[in-house]
């Protein structure tokens, strides 16, 4: 079937918010005179994974740890990092070409709309997307396919007529579980050996034109 829509993950794919997340936690550990061990930092699921991170920091700091202050300071620091973010290399070119081809665009993210929408606005990208499906609207996060099912429902399209773009292995699993073909562009912190379920694996969105991506997925185009 002809590809009519592209559905993008947000964090780590459209903008490198995964790096700002990790850096904000490194900064917070350093503020307490400690070093964050990045091993196992990124969860194998979407949605908020910060509670165990705060618990680990609290255990390392001891009774003097102030959870509310720690959260407020870290979030303010991360907001400053996020304010400098721009779209990931190649993303704007993909979106420009999608518009020329008349392809419909959606975002399917496990993050909340307050986060996704604000950064899309910052990057000047929000108006490009006909549909935003976000984490607070579904009861389960990736690798559960719920947010992709929601995006497809809002587009009014079957999965066969859309393609997903993801930066994590659990995101690819979610897209495939929703019946979508999936292009993987791993974020800088992802293990590239875990993307075997992707239909196409790219080191960057700048690596291949959107026409090349679509031709690989659907040679009849």
C-alpha positions as CSV (number, residue, x, y, z in Angstrom):
1,X,0.0,0.0,0.0
2,X,1.1,3.5,-0.7
3,X,2.8,5.4,2.2
4,X,0.6,8.4,3.1
5,X,1.9,9.4,6.5
6,X,5.1,9.6,8.6
7,X,4.9,9.2,12.4
8,X,7.9,10.4,14.4
9,X,9.0,9.8,17.9
10,X,10.2,13.0,19.6
11,X,12.9,12.6,22.3
12,X,16.2,11.7,20.8
13,X,14.9,11.7,17.3
14,X,13.6,15.1,16.3
15,X,15.7,16.8,18.9
16,X,18.5,15.4,21.1
17,X,16.7,15.7,24.4
18,X,18.2,12.4,25.6
19,X,21.6,14.1,25.9
20,X,20.3,17.0,27.9
21,X,18.5,14.6,30.2
22,X,21.7,12.7,30.9
23,X,23.7,15.9,31.3
24,X,21.2,17.3,33.8
25,X,21.6,14.2,35.9
26,X,25.4,14.3,35.7
27,X,25.2,17.9,36.8
28,X,23.0,17.1,39.8
29,X,25.3,14.3,41.0
30,X,28.3,16.6,40.6
31,X,26.5,19.3,42.6
32,X,26.6,16.8,45.5
33,X,30.3,16.0,44.9
34,X,29.4,12.7,43.3
35,X,29.8,11.1,39.9
36,X,26.9,9.5,38.0
37,X,27.5,6.0,36.6
38,X,25.8,6.2,33.2
39,X,25.6,2.4,32.9
40,X,21.9,1.5,32.8
41,X,20.8,5.1,33.0
42,X,18.4,4.9,30.0
43,X,15.3,2.8,30.6
44,X,14.0,0.1,28.3
45,X,10.6,1.9,28.2
46,X,9.1,5.2,27.5
47,X,7.6,7.6,30.0
48,X,9.0,9.0,33.2
49,X,11.9,6.9,34.5
50,X,13.2,9.5,37.0
51,X,11.9,8.1,40.3
52,X,14.5,5.4,40.6
53,X,17.2,7.9,39.5
54,X,16.2,10.2,42.4
55,X,16.1,7.2,44.7
56,X,19.7,6.2,43.7
57,X,20.9,9.8,44.2
58,X,19.2,10.0,47.6
59,X,20.9,6.8,48.7
60,X,24.2,8.1,47.6
61,X,23.8,11.5,49.3
62,X,22.3,10.3,52.5
63,X,19.8,12.0,55.0
64,X,20.7,15.5,53.9
65,X,19.3,15.0,50.4
66,X,16.4,17.3,49.6
67,X,14.3,15.7,46.8
68,X,12.2,18.7,46.0
69,X,15.2,21.1,45.8
70,X,17.1,18.5,43.7
71,X,14.3,18.2,41.2
72,X,13.7,21.9,40.9
73,X,17.4,22.7,40.3
74,X,17.9,19.8,37.9
75,X,14.8,20.8,35.8
76,X,15.9,24.4,35.7
77,X,19.4,23.3,34.5
78,X,17.9,21.0,31.9
79,X,15.6,23.8,30.7
80,X,18.6,25.9,30.0
81,X,20.2,23.0,28.0
82,X,17.0,22.4,26.1
83,X,16.7,26.1,25.2
84,X,19.8,25.7,23.0
85,X,18.5,22.6,21.1
86,X,17.7,22.7,17.4
87,X,16.3,19.9,15.2
88,X,18.6,16.9,14.7
89,X,20.7,16.9,11.6
90,X,18.6,16.0,8.5
91,X,15.2,16.2,10.2
92,X,14.2,19.5,8.8
93,X,15.1,18.3,5.3
94,X,13.0,15.2,5.8
95,X,10.0,17.4,6.9
96,X,10.5,19.8,4.0
97,X,10.5,16.9,1.5
98,X,7.5,15.3,3.2
99,X,5.5,18.5,2.6
100,X,6.5,18.6,-1.0
101,X,5.3,15.0,-1.4
102,X,2.0,15.7,0.3
103,X,2.8,13.3,3.2
104,X,0.9,13.7,6.4
105,X,3.0,14.1,9.6
106,X,2.4,13.0,13.2
107,X,4.3,12.7,16.4
108,X,3.9,9.6,18.7
109,X,5.8,10.2,22.0
110,X,5.7,8.7,25.5
111,X,6.5,12.2,26.8
112,X,3.8,14.6,27.8
113,X,2.4,17.3,25.5
114,X,3.8,20.1,27.7
115,X,7.3,18.9,26.9
116,X,6.9,17.8,23.3
117,X,4.8,20.8,22.3
118,X,7.1,23.4,23.9
119,X,10.2,22.1,22.2
120,X,8.4,21.7,18.8
121,X,7.3,25.4,19.2
122,X,10.9,26.4,20.1
123,X,12.2,24.7,16.9
124,X,9.4,26.1,14.8
125,X,8.2,22.6,13.9
126,X,4.9,22.3,15.6
127,X,2.8,23.5,12.7
128,X,4.3,20.8,10.5
129,X,2.5,18.1,12.4
130,X,-1.1,17.4,11.8
131,X,-1.3,15.0,14.8
132,X,0.4,14.9,18.2
133,X,-0.1,11.8,20.3
134,X,1.6,11.9,23.7
135,X,2.2,9.9,26.8
136,X,-0.4,11.3,29.1
137,X,-3.1,10.2,26.6
138,X,-2.4,6.5,26.9
139,X,-2.3,4.0,29.7
140,X,0.9,2.3,28.7
141,X,4.2,3.5,27.3
142,X,6.5,2.2,24.6
143,X,7.3,-0.7,24.0
144,X,3.5,-0.9,24.2
145,X,2.1,0.3,20.9
146,X,-0.7,2.4,22.4
147,X,0.6,5.8,21.4
148,X,1.2,4.6,17.8
149,X,-2.4,3.2,17.7
150,X,-3.6,6.6,18.9
151,X,-1.7,8.5,16.2
152,X,-3.0,6.1,13.5
153,X,-6.5,6.6,14.8
154,X,-6.2,10.3,14.6
155,X,-4.8,10.1,11.1
156,X,-7.6,7.8,10.1
157,X,-5.1,5.5,8.4
158,X,-4.2,1.8,8.6
159,X,-0.7,1.0,9.8
160,X,0.2,-0.2,6.3
161,X,-0.1,3.4,5.0
162,X,2.3,4.9,7.5
163,X,6.0,4.7,8.5
164,X,7.4,5.2,12.0
165,X,10.7,6.8,12.9
166,X,12.4,5.9,16.1
167,X,15.6,6.4,18.1
168,X,15.3,3.6,20.7
169,X,15.0,-0.2,20.5
170,X,11.8,-0.1,22.7
171,X,10.4,2.5,20.3
172,X,11.0,0.2,17.4
173,X,9.2,-2.6,19.2
174,X,6.2,-0.4,19.8
175,X,6.0,0.7,16.2
176,X,6.3,-2.8,14.9
177,X,3.7,-4.0,17.4
178,X,1.4,-1.4,15.9
179,X,1.9,-2.9,12.5
180,X,4.1,-0.1,11.2
181,X,7.2,-0.2,9.2
182,X,10.0,1.5,11.1
183,X,13.1,3.5,10.3
184,X,15.6,3.6,13.2
185,X,17.9,6.5,13.8
186,X,19.5,5.5,17.1
187,X,20.2,8.4,19.5
188,X,23.9,8.8,20.7
189,X,23.3,6.7,23.8
190,X,21.5,3.8,22.2
191,X,23.0,0.3,21.6
192,X,22.9,0.0,17.8
193,X,23.1,-3.8,18.1
194,X,19.5,-3.9,19.5
195,X,17.7,-2.5,16.4
196,X,17.3,-5.8,14.5
197,X,13.5,-5.3,14.3
198,X,13.9,-2.0,12.3
199,X,13.1,-2.1,8.6
200,X,15.9,0.4,8.0
201,X,18.8,1.5,10.3
202,X,20.5,4.9,9.7
203,X,23.3,6.6,11.7
204,X,21.6,10.0,11.1
205,X,18.6,11.5,9.3
206,X,21.2,13.3,7.2
207,X,22.5,10.0,6.0
208,X,19.8,9.4,3.4
209,X,17.2,11.6,1.7
210,X,13.5,11.0,2.5
211,X,13.1,9.9,-1.1
212,X,15.8,7.3,-0.5
213,X,14.1,6.2,2.7
214,X,10.8,5.8,1.0
215,X,12.2,4.0,-2.0
216,X,13.9,1.5,0.4
217,X,10.7,0.8,2.3
218,X,8.4,0.9,-0.8
219,X,10.2,0.3,-4.1
220,X,7.0,0.9,-6.0
221,X,7.0,4.6,-5.2
